[in-house]
């Protein structure tokens, strides 16, 4: 369904994948994505000239991309091909299977995240967020509900493409 000449996007048609920078861990698709939020922001500084109170320009710096992904029905098993990617948050130098042990290191594992959103007329908008780090590993469990993995991280930049 399109509105005028513009396609519309309904939030039930999308997929989010995550992979370690340099291929470790390998690409993983979230089982059931419940929430996705991408926020590109930068600090802005207004610039003024001599003899005028009117702003003449605006400069920006310190760009970042806030990434939030909520997932349910995921497999918490760490060994093998399961979603070992989140084990790299607490053990960034772990082998290809990841680990939930805690390493005594200041190394930070970086990830690339791809979010694909399918519009009602079949068009696809894809955003790739590069060099994302996750400062924490929160798991939420509520009585009578699926466990939820709510991940919040910060990336360096995002590239958008229409497919």
ABEGO torsion letter per residue (X at the ends): XBBEABBBBBAABBBBBBBBBGGOBBBBBBABBABBBBBBBBBBBBBBBBGBABBABBBBBGBBBBBBBBBBGBBABABEABBAAAAAAABAABBAAEBABBBBBABBBBBBBBBBBBBAAGBBBBBBBBGBBBABBBBBBBBGBBBBBBBBBBBABBBBBBX
